[in-house]
């Protein structure tokens, strides 16, 4: 299993790099990878079947020069930038049979993330289908999505640790499809940062995945 900790200045490059890691593993035998990255600039990324006109406050994004991109995986529309750490896991469905079941794969990988956060003082729980939230308040700090190949999956997620949360309200409309646990909360009341050292988190997650 390889480890990559590389961030590109262009958000499109970062998204494409994740997807290329899956292609190289699934079609060219490159094998599994754990990658971390963080965009130095703010951008918006829409899931594979998301609707930009429904999810994004386009006028505000254009006025601020914020690019709106699309990724190959599912999941909802998110705003990213400095203070939002990304982890991308390219894992083998043969090596880890649990990954063959979509829902179980989200729970299994999220369990690794939660275990990596615990030594850092963050008590978190998994909320299906693909969220990680603070225990108690159920405020979301991590969203996850997948692109599934024949023998490998690309699982990528975010950790908000020092992100300007006001950007979410500025650029994103309230999604039409929301989890029950959100309980109608606005972006400001629903999403939060967690206080972690990203370097320690990376080391912990590498350990949980078995890359030490």
TORFI-985768 format. One record per residue: x, y, z of N, C-alpha, C in turn; chain. Coordinates in pm, 1 decimal. Layout:
<atoms>
X_Y_Z_X_Y_Z_X_Y_Z_A $
...
</atoms>
This chain:
<atoms>
84.4_-119.3_0.0_0.0_0.0_0.0_87.4_123.5_0.0_A $
56.9_218.1_-89.1_133.8_340.9_-100.4_70.7_452.6_-19.2_A $
153.9_550.4_12.8_108.4_668.1_85.6_142.4_791.9_4.6_A $
44.9_880.0_-14.0_64.9_1006.4_-85.5_13.9_1120.2_2.7_A $
95.6_1221.5_20.4_53.2_1342.8_90.9_91.4_1459.9_1.7_A $
6.5_1484.0_-96.8_39.0_1583.4_-198.8_-85.4_1664.2_-232.7_A $
-70.8_1796.3_-234.6_-180.8_1886.7_-269.1_-137.3_1973.8_-386.4_A $
-226.1_1985.9_-484.4_-198.8_2069.4_-600.4_-265.8_2205.5_-583.0_A $
-213.7_2310.7_-646.0_-274.6_2443.5_-632.4_-410.6_2454.9_-700.1_A $
-434.4_2373.0_-802.7_-559.2_2377.1_-879.0_-654.6_2270.4_-825.3_A $
-774.9_2309.2_-778.8_-869.4_2209.8_-727.7_-900.2_2097.0_-826.2_A $
-909.0_2129.8_-955.6_-937.6_2026.7_-1056.6_-828.5_1920.0_-1058.4_A $
-703.5_1962.7_-1041.3_-592.9_1867.1_-1036.9_-608.3_1771.5_-919.6_A $
-650.6_1823.9_-805.1_-666.4_1738.9_-687.6_-774.8_1633.7_-708.6_A $
-886.1_1675.1_-765.6_-995.0_1581.0_-791.1_-953.4_1476.1_-893.4_A $
-889.9_1520.7_-1001.1_-846.3_1428.4_-1104.7_-742.0_1329.4_-1053.1_A $
-655.3_1376.0_-963.6_-551.2_1288.7_-911.0_-612.0_1172.9_-833.5_A $
-712.7_1200.7_-749.5_-782.6_1093.3_-678.2_-839.6_991.0_-775.6_A $
-905.6_1040.5_-879.4_-970.7_950.0_-974.4_-868.5_871.0_-1055.3_A $
-753.3_931.6_-1082.4_-646.9_859.2_-1151.5_-587.9_749.7_-1064.2_A $
-581.3_772.4_-933.1_-532.7_668.3_-843.3_-621.6_544.3_-849.7_A $
-752.8_564.8_-859.4_-843.9_451.3_-873.3_-821.9_381.0_-1006.7_A $
-810.3_457.5_-1113.4_-789.5_396.7_-1245.6_-660.6_315.2_-1249.1_A $
-553.9_369.4_-1192.0_-425.9_299.6_-1192.9_-431.8_170.3_-1113.0_A $
-506.9_172.7_-1002.2_-519.5_52.3_-920.6_-609.2_-51.4_-987.0_A $
-721.2_-7.0_-1040.8_-821.7_-100.0_-1091.5_-786.3_-155.8_-1229.2_A $
-718.5_-77.3_-1310.9_-694.8_-119.7_-1448.7_-548.4_-145.2_-1482.7_A $
-457.9_-93.0_-1398.5_-317.0_-107.3_-1432.7_-233.3_-170.9_-1321.9_A $
-301.0_-221.8_-1218.2_-230.7_-297.9_-1116.0_-142.8_-218.2_-1022.7_A $
-169.5_-88.6_-1008.6_-82.5_-4.2_-925.4_-100.3_-30.7_-775.9_A $
-213.8_-86.1_-736.3_-234.1_-121.8_-596.7_-298.4_-12.5_-513.0_A $
-325.0_-44.5_-386.4_-396.6_47.6_-297.1_-311.5_167.9_-257.3_A $
-382.4_277.9_-222.1_-317.2_403.6_-187.2_-396.0_471.6_-75.4_A $
-324.6_537.2_13.3_-384.1_632.2_107.6_-327.0_769.4_73.0_A $
-414.5_864.2_45.2_-369.6_998.4_8.5_-438.2_1103.4_94.7_A $
-363.5_1207.9_130.6_-418.1_1325.2_197.9_-389.4_1448.7_113.4_A $
-485.3_1541.7_112.1_-462.5_1667.8_42.2_-554.7_1775.9_97.2_A $
-514.1_1900.9_70.1_-592.1_2016.8_114.8_-577.2_2126.3_11.0_A $
-689.2_2178.7_-36.2_-684.6_2280.9_-139.7_-644.2_2415.8_-82.1_A $
-550.5_2485.7_-145.3_-512.4_2619.2_-97.8_-612.9_2727.1_-137.0_A $
-709.3_2692.5_-222.4_-810.9_2790.0_-261.7_-950.7_2730.6_-245.8_A $
-1047.9_2818.4_-228.1_-1186.8_2776.9_-209.1_-1245.6_2732.9_-343.0_A $
-1322.6_2623.5_-339.1_-1395.5_2578.1_-457.2_-1518.5_2500.3_-413.4_A $
-1606.3_2477.5_-508.3_-1728.2_2399.9_-485.6_-1721.3_2277.0_-573.8_A $
-1756.6_2161.9_-518.1_-1755.9_2039.4_-598.1_-1889.1_1967.4_-581.2_A $
-1946.4_1928.9_-695.5_-2077.8_1866.4_-702.5_-2058.7_1717.9_-729.1_A $
-2140.7_1635.1_-666.1_-2135.2_1491.5_-688.5_-2176.6_1454.5_-829.7_A $
-2155.4_1329.0_-864.2_-2173.2_1280.4_-1000.8_-2309.6_1314.7_-1058.2_A $
-2415.1_1303.7_-977.9_-2549.8_1328.7_-1030.2_-2613.2_1453.0_-967.6_A $
-2534.0_1531.8_-896.8_-2587.0_1653.1_-835.5_-2625.4_1757.3_-939.8_A $
-2717.2_1844.1_-903.0_-2764.8_1948.6_-993.0_-2713.6_2083.9_-944.1_A $
-2624.2_2143.1_-1022.4_-2561.9_2268.2_-983.2_-2666.7_2376.1_-957.2_A $
-2767.0_2383.4_-1044.5_-2866.0_2490.2_-1032.5_-2952.0_2476.2_-906.6_A $
-2958.3_2356.8_-849.7_-3034.7_2334.7_-726.6_-2948.1_2346.3_-602.3_A $
-2822.8_2306.1_-613.3_-2736.8_2295.2_-495.2_-2654.9_2420.5_-466.6_A $
-2622.3_2496.7_-570.8_-2523.6_2603.5_-557.4_-2587.8_2740.7_-574.0_A $
-2545.6_2834.3_-492.7_-2583.0_2974.6_-512.9_-2486.6_3030.6_-618.3_A $
-2525.9_3010.7_-742.0_-2435.0_3034.2_-854.3_-2391.7_3180.4_-862.1_A $
-2483.5_3271.2_-840.0_-2451.2_3414.2_-851.2_-2340.5_3452.6_-753.6_A $
-2350.0_3404.5_-629.3_-2249.9_3437.4_-528.3_-2114.4_3375.8_-563.2_A $
-2118.4_3250.3_-609.2_-1992.9_3183.6_-644.8_-1923.2_3254.5_-760.7_A $
-2000.7_3292.8_-860.4_-1941.9_3361.9_-975.1_-1889.4_3499.3_-936.4_A $
-1960.8_3568.0_-850.0_-1917.2_3701.2_-806.9_-1783.8_3694.9_-733.2_A $
-1761.1_3585.4_-662.3_-1638.6_3570.5_-584.4_-1529.6_3495.1_-660.2_A $
-1559.6_3453.5_-781.7_-1461.4_3380.1_-859.8_-1432.6_3241.2_-807.6_A $
-1531.7_3179.2_-745.0_-1514.8_3045.0_-688.0_-1552.1_2941.2_-793.1_A $
-1459.8_2854.2_-831.9_-1491.3_2754.3_-934.7_-1591.5_2651.3_-885.2_A $
-1675.7_2605.4_-977.0_-1773.9_2500.0_-949.5_-1734.3_2379.5_-1033.8_A $
-1698.6_2271.1_-968.6_-1647.7_2152.6_-1035.9_-1740.4_2033.9_-1011.7_A $
-1715.7_1927.1_-1085.3_-1791.1_1802.7_-1066.0_-1691.8_1688.6_-1047.1_A $
-1726.0_1596.1_-957.7_-1642.1_1478.8_-936.0_-1714.3_1353.0_-985.5_A $
-1639.2_1245.5_-998.0_-1694.1_1121.0_-1052.9_-1767.5_1036.8_-949.0_A $
-1751.6_1070.9_-821.9_-1817.7_994.0_-716.3_-1955.3_1052.0_-686.2_A $
-2030.1_980.8_-605.0_-2162.0_1028.1_-564.3_-2151.1_1129.0_-451.3_A $
-2255.4_1134.2_-369.2_-2254.0_1225.2_-255.6_-2303.9_1364.0_-291.3_A $
-2308.0_1448.1_-189.6_-2364.8_1581.1_-205.6_-2263.1_1685.7_-245.8_A $
-2313.2_1806.3_-264.5_-2229.9_1919.9_-302.7_-2164.3_1979.3_-178.7_A $
-2034.6_2010.6_-189.3_-1961.5_2064.2_-74.7_-1874.6_2182.2_-118.0_A $
-1843.4_2265.3_-19.1_-1745.4_2371.5_-36.9_-1617.1_2326.7_31.8_A $
-1504.3_2348.6_-35.8_-1375.3_2311.4_21.2_-1278.2_2427.3_12.2_A $
-1166.2_2411.4_80.4_-1062.0_2512.4_79.0_-970.5_2494.6_198.1_A $
-890.9_2594.7_231.5_-801.9_2584.7_347.4_-878.6_2550.4_474.6_A $
-823.8_2457.3_552.0_-890.4_2413.7_674.3_-982.1_2296.0_655.2_A $
-989.4_2243.7_532.6_-1068.6_2124.7_502.1_-971.9_2017.7_451.8_A $
-944.7_1918.6_534.2_-851.3_1812.2_499.1_-924.4_1699.8_427.3_A $
-867.6_1655.4_316.3_-923.4_1544.0_240.2_-842.0_1417.6_261.7_A $
-910.0_1305.3_275.8_-843.3_1175.6_272.2_-904.8_1094.9_158.5_A $
-819.2_1029.8_83.1_-863.7_946.5_-28.9_-803.8_807.2_-11.0_A $
-888.8_707.0_-8.0_-845.2_569.0_13.2_-881.7_486.9_-109.5_A $
-781.7_432.8_-176.0_-804.2_339.4_-285.9_-776.5_200.9_-230.5_A $
-882.6_122.7_-211.4_-871.7_-4.9_-139.8_-927.9_-118.7_-223.4_A $
-873.2_-237.6_-200.0_-910.0_-356.4_-276.3_-1031.6_-426.4_-216.1_A $
-1131.1_-453.1_-299.2_-1248.4_-528.2_-255.2_-1215.1_-674.7_-231.5_A $
-1107.6_-720.8_-292.0_-1063.5_-859.1_-270.4_-994.0_-870.5_-135.4_A $
-907.8_-775.0_-105.7_-836.9_-775.9_22.5_-931.3_-749.0_138.8_A $
-1029.3_-660.7_117.0_-1125.9_-626.1_221.4_-1266.6_-655.7_169.7_A $
-1315.0_-778.6_187.5_-1446.6_-817.5_132.9_-1562.6_-730.4_180.3_A $
-1548.8_-667.9_297.6_-1655.8_-582.1_348.6_-1685.3_-467.4_252.7_A $
-1588.6_-431.8_169.2_-1606.7_-320.3_77.0_-1702.8_-352.0_-36.4_A $
-1734.6_-479.5_-55.5_-1827.5_-516.7_-162.5_-1969.9_-470.4_-133.8_A $
-2002.6_-449.5_-9.3_-2133.6_-398.7_30.6_-2120.9_-247.8_52.2_A $
-2194.9_-169.8_-26.6_-2179.4_-24.6_-23.3_-2200.2_32.8_115.9_A $
-2311.2_2.3_178.6_-2340.8_59.5_309.8_-2241.4_14.5_416.2_A $
-2206.7_-113.7_413.4_-2111.2_-163.8_511.9_-1973.6_-102.9_490.5_A $
-1939.6_-74.2_364.7_-1808.3_-16.6_337.8_-1797.5_123.5_398.2_A $
-1904.3_201.8_388.5_-1903.4_334.7_450.1_-1885.7_324.0_601.6_A $
-1958.3_232.8_662.3_-1950.0_217.6_808.2_-1811.9_169.0_850.7_A $
-1755.2_75.9_774.5_-1625.0_18.7_809.3_-1514.6_123.7_799.4_A $
-1512.7_197.4_688.3_-1409.2_300.1_671.6_-1429.0_414.3_770.5_A $
-1553.4_454.5_792.3_-1579.1_561.1_890.0_-1534.7_519.3_1029.2_A $
-1545.9_390.2_1058.8_-1497.2_340.5_1187.3_-1348.0_361.1_1203.1_A $
-1273.2_346.2_1093.9_-1128.9_371.2_1097.6_-1101.0_519.5_1125.0_A $
-1178.6_606.6_1060.6_-1161.2_750.9_1081.5_-1193.9_787.6_1226.5_A $
-1302.9_734.3_1277.3_-1343.8_762.1_1415.2_-1237.3_715.3_1513.1_A $
-1180.3_597.0_1488.5_-1073.9_545.0_1575.5_-949.6_632.1_1569.4_A $
-921.3_689.8_1451.4_-805.3_777.6_1437.0_-824.8_910.2_1510.3_A $
-949.8_951.4_1527.4_-979.8_1077.7_1594.6_-983.4_1064.2_1746.5_A $
-1013.0_946.7_1794.8_-1032.4_928.3_1939.4_-910.6_969.2_2021.9_A $
-787.2_930.8_1982.8_-671.7_973.9_2062.3_-650.0_1125.1_2060.7_A $
-713.5_1194.3_1968.0_-700.3_1339.2_1957.4_-808.8_1411.6_2037.0_A $
-889.4_1335.2_2111.1_-991.3_1394.0_2197.0_-1123.6_1420.8_2130.0_A $
-1143.1_1365.2_2010.3_-1268.8_1386.0_1937.8_-1353.3_1259.7_1947.9_A $
-1469.1_1271.4_2009.2_-1561.8_1158.7_2018.5_-1665.2_1173.5_1907.0_A $
-1661.1_1081.6_1812.3_-1744.3_1092.5_1692.6_-1821.8_964.0_1670.8_A $
-1929.2_975.7_1593.3_-2011.4_859.3_1558.4_-2044.0_864.4_1410.0_A $
-2072.3_748.8_1355.1_-2109.4_734.8_1214.8_-2259.5_751.1_1199.1_A $
-2300.1_828.4_1098.2_-2440.7_845.2_1065.7_-2462.4_804.0_920.2_A $
-2538.0_696.4_898.0_-2560.4_650.0_760.5_-2626.7_758.3_675.4_A $
-2599.3_772.8_546.8_-2523.6_670.0_479.2_-2374.2_695.8_490.5_A $
-2331.4_822.0_503.7_-2188.8_848.4_484.0_-2135.2_967.2_562.7_A $
-2197.7_1000.4_676.1_-2153.3_1115.8_755.0_-2083.3_1071.7_882.5_A $
-1992.4_1156.8_929.1_-1932.5_1140.5_1061.7_-1960.7_1268.8_1138.2_A $
-2012.6_1253.5_1260.0_-2058.7_1368.8_1337.4_-2004.4_1360.4_1480.0_A $
-2009.7_1472.5_1549.4_-1972.2_1473.7_1689.5_-2076.8_1399.7_1772.0_A $
-2030.8_1318.4_1865.1_-2123.1_1250.5_1955.8_-2194.4_1356.0_2040.9_A $
-2320.4_1335.0_2063.2_-2397.3_1429.3_2145.4_-2465.5_1534.7_2062.1_A $
-2390.5_1629.5_2008.9_-2450.7_1738.7_1931.4_-2493.2_1694.9_1791.9_A $
-2435.6_1586.6_1743.7_-2460.6_1536.6_1608.5_-2435.8_1645.5_1503.0_A $
-2334.0_1724.7_1526.5_-2292.2_1822.9_1426.3_-2193.6_1756.4_1331.1_A $
-2214.0_1779.5_1203.3_-2135.2_1712.2_1099.9_-2002.8_1783.8_1075.1_A $
-1895.7_1704.8_1068.2_-1765.6_1759.7_1031.3_-1699.4_1679.6_920.4_A $
-1761.7_1569.8_879.6_-1701.5_1485.6_775.8_-1809.3_1427.8_686.2_A $
-1795.2_1453.8_555.8_-1879.4_1389.8_455.7_-1793.8_1298.0_370.1_A $
-1854.1_1192.7_316.1_-1779.4_1091.4_242.0_-1853.5_1050.9_115.1_A $
-1778.0_1007.4_17.0_-1836.0_963.1_-109.9_-1745.9_855.6_-169.3_A $
-1799.7_780.8_-266.1_-1723.6_672.5_-327.2_-1741.7_667.8_-478.0_A $
-1638.4_619.6_-542.6_-1641.9_576.6_-682.0_-1594.9_431.5_-680.1_A $
-1674.1_341.0_-735.3_-1645.9_199.8_-721.8_-1603.5_140.1_-855.5_A $
-1484.8_80.6_-855.7_-1435.8_10.2_-973.0_-1465.0_-137.8_-962.5_A $
-1405.8_-214.0_-1052.4_-1430.9_-357.8_-1054.0_-1371.5_-427.8_-932.3_A $
-1246.1_-399.2_-902.2_-1177.4_-464.2_-790.3_-1136.4_-368.1_-679.7_A $
-1142.0_-238.7_-706.5_-1102.8_-137.9_-608.6_-1213.7_-34.8_-593.6_A $
-1211.2_34.1_-480.9_-1298.5_150.2_-462.5_-1211.8_272.5_-432.0_A $
-1262.0_388.4_-470.2_-1207.9_515.8_-423.2_-1305.3_569.2_-319.7_A $
-1260.0_576.9_-197.2_-1340.8_635.9_-90.2_-1272.1_765.1_-50.1_A $
-1342.3_876.8_-65.2_-1281.6_1001.5_-20.9_-1375.2_1075.3_73.3_A $
-1311.1_1144.2_166.6_-1387.4_1216.4_267.5_-1316.1_1342.5_309.7_A $
-1386.0_1422.9_387.1_-1333.3_1550.5_434.2_-1336.2_1556.1_585.8_A $
-1243.2_1631.3_640.5_-1242.7_1664.8_782.6_-1233.5_1816.7_793.2_A $
-1337.8_1879.2_847.2_-1334.0_2023.6_871.1_-1264.9_2048.1_1004.9_A $
-1149.2_2114.7_998.7_-1076.6_2139.9_1123.6_-1045.2_2288.5_1143.8_A $
-1042.4_2366.7_1036.9_-1017.7_2511.3_1050.2_-1074.8_2583.5_928.6_A $
-1193.3_2544.3_889.5_-1254.4_2594.7_767.1_-1345.7_2712.4_797.8_A $
-1355.1_2806.3_705.1_-1447.4_2919.6_719.2_-1589.0_2870.0_689.7_A $
-1661.0_2835.2_795.1_-1792.1_2772.1_779.6_-1895.3_2865.5_717.2_A $
-1873.2_2997.0_724.4_-1968.8_3091.1_665.1_-1977.1_3073.8_513.1_A $
-1872.5_3016.3_453.1_-1872.5_2995.7_308.0_-1977.5_2893.6_265.8_A $
-2009.4_2800.9_354.6_-2110.5_2699.9_321.4_-2245.8_2766.1_302.8_A $
-2280.9_2854.7_395.3_-2407.8_2926.8_383.8_-2407.8_3019.1_262.9_A $
-2293.9_3080.2_233.9_-2287.5_3174.9_121.9_-2306.1_3103.9_-12.3_A $
-2248.1_2985.7_-28.2_-2242.6_2924.5_-160.2_-2337.6_2806.9_-182.2_A $
-2392.5_2749.9_-76.6_-2476.7_2631.7_-94.7_-2619.0_2656.6_-48.0_A $
-2714.4_2613.7_-129.8_-2855.2_2613.7_-90.0_-2878.5_2497.7_6.6_A $
-2991.0_2500.2_74.8_-3027.7_2386.5_158.9_-3057.6_2268.0_67.6_A $
-2991.9_2154.3_88.3_-3016.6_2039.6_0.4_-3158.1_1985.7_15.8_A $
-3211.0_1932.4_-93.9_-3346.5_1877.0_-90.1_-3351.6_1744.4_-14.9_A $
-3245.2_1665.9_-29.2_-3239.2_1534.6_35.0_-3148.2_1545.1_156.2_A $
-3206.2_1548.9_275.6_-3127.5_1564.5_397.5_-3152.3_1445.8_490.3_A $
-3052.4_1406.2_568.7_-3071.5_1296.0_662.8_-3164.7_1335.8_776.2_A $
-3232.4_1238.2_832.0_-3328.7_1264.9_938.6_-3261.8_1330.3_1059.4_A $
-3139.6_1288.9_1089.4_-3073.7_1341.0_1209.5_-3041.1_1490.1_1198.9_A $
-3045.5_1544.7_1077.8_-3018.6_1689.0_1062.7_-3126.6_1771.5_1131.2_A $
-3248.9_1721.8_1133.6_-3360.2_1784.7_1205.0_-3384.1_1929.4_1161.6_A $
-3371.8_1952.9_1031.3_-3403.2_2084.0_976.9_-3302.2_2193.0_1007.8_A $
-3188.6_2157.1_1064.2_-3090.0_2258.9_1102.2_-3029.1_2326.6_979.4_A $
-3005.0_2456.1_992.9_-2938.0_2532.2_887.7_-2793.3_2485.7_875.9_A $
-2724.7_2530.9_768.3_-2583.3_2498.1_755.4_-2505.7_2541.7_879.6_A $
-2534.0_2663.2_927.4_-2459.8_2719.2_1040.5_-2478.9_2637.4_1167.8_A $
-2597.0_2578.8_1183.7_-2626.6_2501.2_1304.2_-2589.8_2353.5_1289.6_A $
-2565.5_2309.0_1167.1_-2546.8_2166.5_1140.4_-2400.8_2126.6_1123.2_A $
-2318.9_2214.6_1067.3_-2180.6_2181.3_1032.1_-2085.0_2248.5_1129.5_A $
-1974.3_2180.7_1160.7_-1879.6_2234.4_1257.9_-1737.2_2194.0_1221.8_A $
-1641.6_2267.4_1274.6_-1501.4_2226.6_1273.4_-1472.0_2143.0_1397.3_A $
-1370.4_2057.9_1388.1_-1319.6_1989.6_1505.6_-1176.2_2036.4_1529.3_A $
-1135.2_2036.5_1654.2_-1001.9_2085.0_1690.5_-903.6_1968.5_1690.5_A $
-826.6_1956.2_1582.3_-726.9_1849.7_1572.7_-599.2_1903.8_1509.8_A $
-491.3_1830.5_1532.0_-367.7_1851.5_1458.6_-373.8_1759.2_1337.3_A $
-383.1_1813.0_1216.2_-397.5_1727.1_1099.3_-281.2_1630.3_1080.2_A $
-161.9_1668.9_1123.6_-46.8_1579.7_1110.4_-67.2_1454.3_1194.6_A $
-115.8_1470.9_1316.7_-141.3_1356.4_1403.9_-255.8_1270.8_1350.1_A $
-358.2_1336.8_1296.7_-469.2_1260.1_1240.0_-421.9_1173.4_1124.2_A $
-340.4_1229.2_1036.5_-289.0_1152.3_923.0_-213.8_1027.9_971.2_A $
-128.8_1047.4_1071.6_-52.9_934.0_1124.0_-145.1_829.0_1184.1_A $
-246.6_873.9_1257.1_-340.2_779.8_1319.5_-420.5_702.4_1215.6_A $
-466.5_771.5_1111.2_-546.5_702.3_1011.2_-460.1_604.3_932.0_A $
-339.3_642.0_903.3_-247.6_547.8_836.6_-233.2_420.9_919.9_A $
-221.7_437.4_1050.1_-209.4_322.1_1140.5_-335.7_237.4_1137.6_A $
-453.1_302.8_1141.5_-579.0_228.3_1143.1_-599.6_150.6_1013.2_A $
-555.9_207.4_901.6_-569.7_139.1_773.4_-467.4_26.5_759.1_A $
-362.3_32.2_839.1_-258.9_-69.4_831.9_-137.2_-26.0_756.3_A $
-124.4_105.7_733.8_-9.1_160.5_661.9_79.0_231.5_764.1_A $
177.3_161.2_816.6_262.2_218.0_921.4_408.1_207.2_880.8_A $
</atoms>
